[in-house]
Every structure is written in C-alpha cells, then in structure tokens.
Amino acid sequence: MINSSIPKFASEGTVMPDLGISGGVGQKSKDLPTEMDSKEKAVLCAREALRFKALDLVLLDVSPFSSFADYFIICSGKSSRQVQGIADNLENALKSRGLKPIGTEGKREGHWVLLDYGDVIIHIFYEPVRFFYDLESLWSEASRVEWEQEPNATMPEID
C-alpha cells in the first residue's frame, strides 16, 4: 500500500507549484541563466540596485550565520521617496529577469524596505534609519563580498 500523503511528482501527471523564482514553465528569461547560485543572484540584485541609484551598497555573505538567507544587500536612499523608487524599480527589473520576491515589507512608509528573494534579502533604508539600526554592525562577522561592477554600458547609436 502506498502512503497517500506522499506527493506525486510532475512526471506522474501532477503540476509542480510555481515558487515565484523562475519565469514559469516555458517562460525562461533571456537575461537569466537557467541555474543561478546564490552569489550570482546576489550580484545581479546588487548591480540592479546600483542601476537605480542605491547609495552605499554593501553585499554581505551571511550564510555561515543564517539559516534563512545566504546574502544580504544593504543600501540607502536620501529620502523615503527615493527608497520607494529604488524598491519599485528594482522589483520590476528583477521580475523581468524571472525573479519574484517571496515577500516585501515597508514600501508604503519608505523608511526600511525589505525585499525577500529567498537566499538573497535586500534591505533598502532611508539613511537616518539605516544608521539607527546599523545592520552592518549587527552582522559584523559576515564577510563583505567583493564583486566587479559592470562598467556603464553605452547605448548603441541609431542612424
């Protein structure tokens, strides 16, 4: 007798749930590799955040100290409106690359926006709030990840 509480696999005719981290079946993004490890995802998120004028960006490897994430991105905006703009634009850009957040918090207020991408968590702070909570000190044992920022790409001229 087979235990009925064991889920069936997709090969047995059951559709697997979309966990929100890919473009879905048959909708692979051209910009996103089929398999992306946590560090690649974190660097992609960091590059996109900088593209939307995030300030003082820090990428931390929290994997040795955290069971819920591998990387934290911590960055700032000079106003709550800028924080909201960075968060909205970042979320849209990542969604177009096939990454959807598991959850978001704080967008309405714009003081501390958290975008949860599973193994990568992005914290976007209004500057004074960032200094108050000082996550970098709280996670001081986490190593800062050095990554190569892509040079500003120039748009091709159209005749």
N, CA, C and O of each residue as an XYZ file, in Angstrom:
636
protein
N       0.842     -1.171      0.000
C       0.000      0.000      0.000
C       0.894      1.245      0.000
O       1.846      1.336      0.775
N       0.581      2.184     -0.864
C       1.363      3.410     -0.999
C       0.779      4.471     -0.081
O      -0.437      4.647     -0.011
N       1.660      5.175      0.623
C       1.244      6.246      1.527
C       0.673      7.398      0.703
O       1.378      7.972     -0.127
N      -0.594      7.740      0.925
C      -1.249      8.780      0.128
C      -0.789     10.182      0.497
O      -1.105     11.139     -0.211
N      -0.044     10.322      1.596
C       0.428     11.650      1.981
C       1.698     12.050      1.235
O       2.137     13.197      1.331
N       2.289     11.118      0.496
C       3.489     11.431     -0.274
C       3.058     12.098     -1.567
O       2.247     11.535     -2.303
N       3.582     13.299     -1.869
C       3.158     13.998     -3.082
C       3.635     13.283     -4.338
O       4.684     12.638     -4.350
N       2.847     13.414     -5.384
C       3.222     12.858     -6.682
C       4.200     13.813     -7.347
O       4.204     15.010     -7.059
N       5.011     13.291     -8.218
C       5.959     14.111     -8.952
C       5.345     14.556    -10.262
O       4.361     13.980    -10.726
N       5.942     15.606    -10.871
C       5.431     16.161    -12.117
C       5.366     15.100    -13.203
O       4.484     15.137    -14.062
N       6.298     14.152    -13.169
C       6.315     13.112    -14.192
C       5.118     12.184    -14.049
O       4.801     11.447    -14.982
N       4.450     12.203    -12.909
C       3.286     11.369    -12.673
C       1.984     12.108    -12.969
O       0.901     11.633    -12.629
N       2.097     13.270    -13.604
C       0.904     13.988    -14.009
C       0.496     15.125    -13.092
O      -0.485     15.810    -13.381
N       1.200     15.349    -12.013
C       0.883     16.433    -11.107
C       1.722     17.650    -11.486
O       2.920     17.522    -11.739
N       1.105     18.818    -11.526
C       1.816     20.045    -11.850
C       2.512     20.547    -10.598
O       1.884     20.683     -9.548
N       3.798     20.822    -10.703
C       4.563     21.335     -9.574
C       4.237     22.811     -9.382
O       4.042     23.518    -10.371
N       4.173     23.299     -8.158
C       3.820     24.694     -7.910
C       4.932     25.625     -8.365
O       6.113     25.280     -8.323
N       4.523     26.831     -8.809
C       5.481     27.867     -9.165
C       5.872     28.581     -7.888
O       5.029     29.211     -7.248
N       7.131     28.495     -7.508
C       7.600     29.103     -6.265
C       7.956     30.562     -6.416
O       8.420     31.187     -5.462
N       7.743     31.125     -7.617
C       7.968     32.545     -7.804
C       9.399     32.933     -8.062
O       9.716     34.122     -8.035
N      10.288     31.975     -8.312
C      11.683     32.337     -8.537
C      12.116     32.087     -9.966
O      13.281     32.292    -10.308
N      11.204     31.652    -10.794
C      11.544     31.463    -12.192
C      10.437     32.063    -13.028
O       9.400     32.462    -12.497
N      10.641     32.128    -14.304
C       9.650     32.684    -15.199
C       8.495     31.747    -15.437
O       7.590     32.092    -16.198
N       8.476     30.581    -14.825
C       7.410     29.614    -15.028
C       7.776     28.661    -16.145
O       8.798     28.838    -16.808
N       6.949     27.655    -16.356
C       7.221     26.649    -17.372
C       7.164     27.300    -18.745
O       6.180     27.953    -19.095
N       8.218     27.118    -19.510
C       8.254     27.634    -20.870
C       8.449     29.128    -20.976
O       8.342     29.672    -22.075
N       8.730     29.818    -19.881
C       8.899     31.262    -19.918
C      10.273     31.650    -19.418
O      10.384     32.524    -18.559
N      11.294     31.045    -19.915
C      12.647     31.356    -19.458
C      13.048     32.727    -19.960
O      12.857     33.057    -21.131
N      13.604     33.517    -19.067
C      14.078     34.842    -19.426
C      15.381     34.720    -20.207
O      16.207     33.849    -19.935
N      15.546     35.602    -21.175
C      16.778     35.599    -21.960
C      17.964     36.085    -21.135
O      19.105     35.709    -21.403
N      17.697     36.923    -20.128
C      18.765     37.521    -19.343
C      19.187     36.678    -18.153
O      20.233     36.939    -17.560
N      18.400     35.673    -17.790
C      18.655     34.922    -16.571
C      19.121     33.518    -16.904
O      18.446     32.804    -17.645
N      20.269     33.108    -16.366
C      20.706     31.740    -16.605
C      19.687     30.756    -16.050
O      18.944     31.074    -15.122
N      19.658     29.541    -16.632
C      18.685     28.553    -16.165
C      18.931     28.195    -14.707
O      17.972     28.033    -13.952
N      20.166     28.070    -14.296
C      20.502     27.798    -12.905
C      21.393     28.928    -12.405
O      22.440     29.208    -12.989
N      20.973     29.569    -11.328
C      21.748     30.674    -10.774
C      22.006     30.365     -9.310
O      21.070     30.115     -8.550
N      23.278     30.380     -8.911
C      23.547     30.139     -7.498
C      23.288     31.425     -6.707
O      23.052     32.487     -7.282
N      23.336     31.308     -5.405
C      23.002     32.423     -4.520
C      23.887     33.641     -4.749
O      23.409     34.776     -4.749
N      25.179     33.401     -4.943
C      26.090     34.534     -5.134
C      25.795     35.249     -6.444
O      25.795     36.479     -6.487
N      25.544     34.502     -7.507
C      25.205     35.124     -8.791
C      23.929     35.954     -8.660
O      23.842     37.060     -9.195
N      22.950     35.420     -7.952
C      21.696     36.156     -7.749
C      21.956     37.428     -6.946
O      21.415     38.487     -7.264
N      22.785     37.325     -5.904
C      23.091     38.480     -5.071
C      23.797     39.576     -5.875
O      23.474     40.756     -5.739
N      24.750     39.185     -6.703
C      25.468     40.166     -7.525
C      24.526     40.797     -8.539
O      24.590     42.004     -8.769
N      23.657     40.005     -9.146
C      22.666     40.549    -10.072
C      21.787     41.578     -9.370
O      21.559     42.664     -9.902
N      21.295     41.247     -8.187
C      20.454     42.170     -7.420
C      21.215     43.445     -7.066
O      20.663     44.542     -7.148
N      22.470     43.302     -6.675
C      23.280     44.464     -6.316
C      23.501     45.371     -7.524
O      23.390     46.592     -7.418
N      23.808     44.779     -8.653
C      24.003     45.584     -9.875
C      22.732     46.340    -10.237
O      22.782     47.517    -10.597
N      21.601     45.664    -10.141
C      20.332     46.317    -10.467
C      20.034     47.442     -9.474
O      19.555     48.503     -9.875
N      20.311     47.228     -8.188
C      20.077     48.268     -7.189
C      20.920     49.504     -7.487
O      20.433     50.629     -7.385
N      22.176     49.298     -7.854
C      23.035     50.433     -8.202
C      22.542     51.146     -9.447
O      22.659     52.366     -9.566
N      21.999     50.389    -10.357
C      21.457     50.996    -11.585
C      20.330     51.971    -11.256
O      20.107     52.935    -11.988
N      19.624     51.722    -10.159
C      18.530     52.601     -9.743
C      18.949     53.566     -8.643
O      18.122     54.036     -7.861
N      20.255     53.857     -8.594
C      20.834     54.901     -7.730
C      20.805     54.580     -6.247
O      20.726     55.491     -5.422
N      20.869     53.300     -5.890
C      21.021     52.939     -4.487
C      22.384     53.436     -4.008
O      23.366     53.381     -4.749
N      22.439     53.914     -2.783
C      23.660     54.509     -2.240
C      24.316     53.585     -1.220
O      23.641     52.800     -0.555
N      25.626     53.685     -1.105
C      26.403     52.971     -0.080
C      26.052     51.492      0.002
O      25.814     50.965      1.088
N      26.020     50.832     -1.132
C      25.613     49.433     -1.186
C      26.683     48.527     -0.606
O      27.867     48.655     -0.918
N      26.242     47.605      0.247
C      27.103     46.604      0.861
C      26.477     45.245      0.591
O      25.270     45.062      0.751
N      27.310     44.294      0.180
C      26.863     42.920     -0.056
C      27.552     42.038      0.973
O      28.778     41.932      0.985
N      26.759     41.400      1.844
C      27.291     40.576      2.925
C      26.963     39.106      2.698
O      25.853     38.757      2.295
N      27.948     38.252      2.965
C      27.736     36.804      2.947
C      27.370     36.390      4.367
O      28.233     36.292      5.238
N      26.079     36.149      4.588
C      25.604     35.794      5.922
C      25.373     34.285      6.064
O      24.868     33.834      7.092
N      25.735     33.510      5.051
C      25.446     32.069      5.057
C      26.038     31.313      6.252
O      25.394     30.382      6.736
N      27.231     31.663      6.755
C      27.730     30.924      7.923
C      26.949     31.215      9.209
O      27.066     30.472     10.184
N      26.147     32.297      9.218
C      25.489     32.739     10.436
C      23.970     32.712     10.361
O      23.293     33.002     11.347
N      23.433     32.367      9.199
C      21.995     32.462      8.995
C      21.445     31.195      8.367
O      22.056     30.618      7.467
N      20.292     30.770      8.845
C      19.625     29.622      8.243
C      18.571     30.055      7.237
O      18.014     29.211      6.535
N      18.282     31.350      7.149
C      17.203     31.824      6.293
C      17.666     32.563      5.037
O      16.854     32.825      4.149
N      18.938     32.898      4.944
C      19.448     33.592      3.763
C      20.944     33.355      3.634
O      21.625     33.044      4.610
N      21.440     33.507      2.416
C      22.877     33.403      2.163
C      23.528     34.782      2.045
O      24.677     34.967      2.447
N      22.794     35.740      1.497
C      23.358     37.069      1.254
C      22.375     38.151      1.666
O      21.164     38.006      1.505
N      22.918     39.241      2.201
C      22.169     40.462      2.470
C      22.748     41.543      1.575
O      23.964     41.666      1.427
N      21.869     42.311      0.990
C      22.262     43.546      0.319
C      21.688     44.664      1.166
O      20.491     44.686      1.455
N      22.544     45.589      1.562
C      22.121     46.731      2.362
C      22.499     47.986      1.590
O      23.653     48.168      1.201
N      21.510     48.852      1.374
C      21.770     50.092      0.646
C      20.830     51.173      1.163
O      19.968     50.911      2.002
N      21.003     52.393      0.652
C      20.266     53.542      1.168
C      19.722     54.413      0.060
O      20.114     54.320     -1.104
N      18.794     55.268      0.477
C      18.305     56.372     -0.339
C      18.286     57.618      0.522
O      18.244     57.525      1.749
N      18.316     58.777     -0.103
C      18.383     60.044      0.635
C      17.016     60.531      1.117
O      16.941     61.475      1.904
N      15.943     59.903      0.659
C      14.595     60.271      1.096
C      13.720     59.023      1.042
O      14.067     58.031      0.401
N      12.583     59.089      1.726
C      11.680     57.938      1.682
C      11.152     57.725      0.268
O      10.920     56.587     -0.141
N      10.963     58.791     -0.470
C      10.508     58.652     -1.862
C      11.571     57.955     -2.710
O      11.231     57.116     -3.544
N      12.842     58.283     -2.516
C      13.905     57.611     -3.263
C      13.970     56.135     -2.874
O      14.168     55.279     -3.736
N      13.808     55.829     -1.595
C      13.799     54.436     -1.141
C      12.680     53.671     -1.829
O      12.893     52.560     -2.315
N      11.485     54.258     -1.875
C      10.350     53.615     -2.541
C      10.620     53.427     -4.032
O      10.282     52.390     -4.602
N      11.225     54.424     -4.656
C      11.541     54.330     -6.081
C      12.561     53.241     -6.377
O      12.407     52.484     -7.335
N      13.598     53.163     -5.557
C      14.603     52.105     -5.731
C      13.927     50.750     -5.592
O      14.152     49.859     -6.411
N      13.100     50.585     -4.564
C      12.435     49.297     -4.322
C      11.510     48.923     -5.479
O      11.557     47.794     -5.967
N      10.676     49.855     -5.917
C       9.732     49.565     -7.011
C      10.461     49.212     -8.297
O      10.137     48.220     -8.950
N      11.446     50.027     -8.658
C      12.184     49.777     -9.896
C      13.004     48.492     -9.828
O      13.087     47.748    -10.805
N      13.603     48.241     -8.681
C      14.390     47.022     -8.501
C      13.495     45.790     -8.615
O      13.848     44.824     -9.292
N      12.351     45.823     -7.963
C      11.424     44.696     -8.011
C      10.960     44.440     -9.455
O      10.898     43.290     -9.888
N      10.639     45.495    -10.189
C      10.210     45.348    -11.584
C      11.327     44.815    -12.471
O      11.093     43.956    -13.321
N      12.539     45.323    -12.275
C      13.671     44.868    -13.095
C      13.972     43.399    -12.832
O      14.228     42.643    -13.768
N      13.945     42.988    -11.567
C      14.222     41.590    -11.250
C      13.094     40.683    -11.740
O      13.338     39.554    -12.166
N      11.867     41.178    -11.677
C      10.734     40.389    -12.176
C      10.884     40.142    -13.675
O      10.567     39.056    -14.161
N      11.369     41.152    -14.413
C      11.563     40.976    -15.855
C      12.683     39.983    -16.160
O      12.778     39.477    -17.278
N      13.527     39.705    -15.174
C      14.596     38.713    -15.320
C      14.202     37.363    -14.720
O      15.029     36.457    -14.617
N      12.928     37.237    -14.323
C      12.429     35.962    -13.832
C      12.495     35.774    -12.334
O      12.220     34.677    -11.847
N      12.854     36.812    -11.578
C      12.944     36.708    -10.118
C      11.784     37.461     -9.475
O      11.609     38.661     -9.689
N      11.010     36.749     -8.700
C       9.888     37.368     -7.980
C      10.150     37.247     -6.489
O      10.607     36.203     -6.023
N       9.864     38.311     -5.728
C      10.120     38.241     -4.292
C       9.139     37.301     -3.591
O       7.976     37.186     -3.979
N       9.631     36.642     -2.564
C       8.772     35.822     -1.714
C       7.892     36.739     -0.881
O       6.738     36.425     -0.591
N       8.458     37.877     -0.502
C       7.714     38.852      0.280
C       8.373     40.209      0.243
O       9.564     40.329     -0.042
N       7.588     41.235      0.534
C       8.106     42.603      0.633
C       7.502     43.250      1.870
O       6.373     42.949      2.256
N       8.261     44.133      2.477
C       7.800     44.850      3.664
C       8.279     46.296      3.591
O       9.374     46.570      3.100
N       7.458     47.213      4.078
C       7.874     48.590      4.313
C       7.824     49.531      3.135
O       8.293     50.664      3.248
N       7.274     49.112      2.000
C       7.280     50.011      0.833
C       6.414     51.243      1.046
O       6.757     52.326      0.570
N       5.316     51.100      1.741
C       4.405     52.232      1.924
C       5.080     53.371      2.686
O       4.942     54.538      2.319
N       5.806     53.029      3.740
C       6.444     54.059      4.554
C       7.744     54.563      3.926
O       8.050     55.753      4.001
N       8.505     53.666      3.310
C       9.744     54.064      2.654
C      10.902     54.342      3.577
O      11.851     55.023      3.188
N      10.850     53.824      4.813
C      11.966     54.027      5.744
C      12.918     52.840      5.733
O      14.135     53.016      5.795
N      12.367     51.633      5.653
C      13.161     50.400      5.583
C      12.351     49.428      4.746
O      11.373     48.851      5.220
N      12.761     49.251      3.507
C      12.079     48.317      2.616
C      12.890     47.031      2.583
O      14.105     47.050      2.387
N      12.205     45.921      2.778
C      12.836     44.616      2.724
C      12.233     43.849      1.551
O      11.016     43.681      1.470
N      13.086     43.388      0.650
C      12.677     42.541     -0.471
C      13.311     41.176     -0.246
O      14.536     41.054     -0.229
N      12.492     40.162     -0.074
C      12.956     38.815      0.255
C      12.929     37.948     -0.997
O      11.864     37.602     -1.510
N      14.115     37.607     -1.477
C      14.256     36.721     -2.630
C      14.776     35.349     -2.205
O      15.495     34.690     -2.956
N      14.412     34.930     -1.013
C      14.812     33.617     -0.517
C      16.216     33.637      0.018
O      16.445     34.023      1.164
N      17.160     33.224     -0.799
C      18.556     33.186     -0.364
C      19.233     34.550     -0.400
O      20.350     34.698      0.095
N      18.568     35.547     -0.979
C      19.083     36.918     -1.023
C      18.015     37.846     -0.457
O      16.876     37.854     -0.923
N      18.391     38.621      0.546
C      17.460     39.582      1.140
C      18.039     40.978      0.946
O      19.194     41.246      1.276
N      17.207     41.855      0.402
C      17.635     43.218      0.091
C      16.989     44.170      1.093
O      15.770     44.188      1.263
N      17.838     44.963      1.752
C      17.388     45.977      2.704
C      17.685     47.338      2.071
O      18.835     47.651      1.763
N      16.641     48.140      1.880
C      16.810     49.491      1.329
C      16.335     50.456      2.407
O      15.160     50.456      2.774
N      17.245     51.274      2.909
C      16.971     52.152      4.037
C      16.942     53.615      3.632
O      17.655     54.032      2.719
N      16.111     54.392      4.320
C      16.253     55.838      4.378
C      17.475     56.058      5.272
O      17.558     55.465      6.347
N      18.417     56.892      4.852
C      19.732     56.987      5.517
C      19.705     57.063      7.045
O      20.420     56.299      7.693
N      18.907     57.956      7.651
C      18.938     58.010      9.127
C      18.467     56.704      9.782
O      18.951     56.337     10.853
N      17.545     56.020      9.153
C      17.049     54.750      9.695
C      18.134     53.686      9.585
O      18.281     52.848     10.475
N      18.892     53.720      8.495
C      19.996     52.771      8.341
C      21.019     52.947      9.457
O      21.491     51.961     10.021
N      21.362     54.176      9.778
C      22.341     54.414     10.840
C      21.796     53.987     12.197
O      22.542     53.494     13.042
N      20.491     54.177     12.408
C      19.886     53.794     13.679
C      19.947     52.285     13.896
O      20.359     51.829     14.963
N      19.539     51.503     12.889
C      19.505     50.041     13.045
C      20.873     49.395     12.838
O      21.136     48.329     13.396
N      21.729     50.004     12.065
C      23.121     49.592     11.889
C      23.285     48.082     11.677
O      23.980     47.410     12.439
N      22.634     47.562     10.628
C      22.716     46.130     10.333
C      24.141     45.664     10.068
O      24.489     44.523     10.371
N      24.964     46.538      9.504
C      26.347     46.142      9.242
C      27.064     45.754     10.534
O      27.848     44.805     10.540
N      26.809     46.470     11.622
C      27.425     46.103     12.901
C      26.795     44.850     13.482
O      27.482     44.012     14.066
N      25.484     44.725     13.318
C      24.794     43.548     13.822
C      25.320     42.273     13.154
O      25.431     41.229     13.797
N      25.638     42.367     11.878
C      26.167     41.238     11.107
C      27.658     41.442     10.829
O      28.137     41.097      9.748
N      28.390     41.995     11.787
C      29.794     42.367     11.581
C      30.699     41.176     11.292
O      31.756     41.348     10.685
N      30.315     39.983     11.709
C      31.152     38.816     11.433
C      30.960     38.293     10.007
O      31.755     37.486      9.525
N      29.919     38.747      9.346
C      29.694     38.337      7.955
C      30.710     39.038      7.063
O      31.005     40.219      7.249
N      31.236     38.304      6.100
C      32.236     38.904      5.221
C      31.561     39.727      4.126
O      30.493     39.381      3.621
N      32.219     40.817      3.786
C      31.752     41.644      2.664
C      32.194     40.973      1.381
O      33.336     40.532      1.253
N      31.288     40.905      0.450
C      31.569     40.251     -0.825
C      32.073     41.298     -1.804
O      31.416     42.306     -2.066
N      33.253     41.032     -2.333
C      33.794     41.894     -3.381
C      33.274     41.384     -4.716
O      33.336     40.188     -4.998
N      32.769     42.279     -5.521
C      32.239     41.880     -6.820
C      32.545     42.979     -7.816
O      32.656     44.156     -7.472
N      32.674     42.567     -9.027
C      33.035     43.515    -10.078
C      31.779     44.173    -10.615
O      30.872     43.518    -11.128
N      31.758     45.487    -10.479
C      30.634     46.235    -11.027
C      30.858     46.406    -12.516
O      31.950     46.751    -12.965
N      29.810     46.158    -13.263
C      29.926     46.307    -14.712
C      30.070     47.780    -15.048
O      29.369     48.620    -14.484
N      30.981     48.100    -15.971
C      31.112     49.495    -16.365
C      29.823     49.965    -17.027
O      29.081     49.165    -17.598
N      29.565     51.259    -16.948
C      28.358     51.794    -17.565
C      28.358     51.472    -19.042
O      29.250     51.881    -19.785
N      27.361     50.746    -19.450
C      27.239     50.369    -20.859
C      26.702     51.562    -21.647
O      25.760     52.231    -21.222
N      27.295     51.805    -22.762
C      26.806     52.893    -23.613
C      25.793     52.346    -24.583
O      25.930     51.235    -25.095
N      24.789     53.129    -24.825
C      23.745     52.713    -25.751
C      24.263     52.851    -27.184
O      24.912     53.844    -27.511
N      23.986     51.879    -28.028
C      24.429     51.997    -29.418
C      23.664     53.133    -30.110
O      22.480     53.364    -29.864
N      24.377     53.808    -30.962
C      23.742     54.905    -31.696
C      22.893     54.332    -32.811
O      23.270     53.368    -33.476
N      21.724     54.956    -33.002
C      20.814     54.516    -34.062
C      20.816     55.563    -35.143
O      20.658     56.753    -34.869
N      20.995     55.123    -36.377
C      21.007     56.066    -37.506
C      19.619     56.475    -37.898
O      19.447     57.262    -38.829
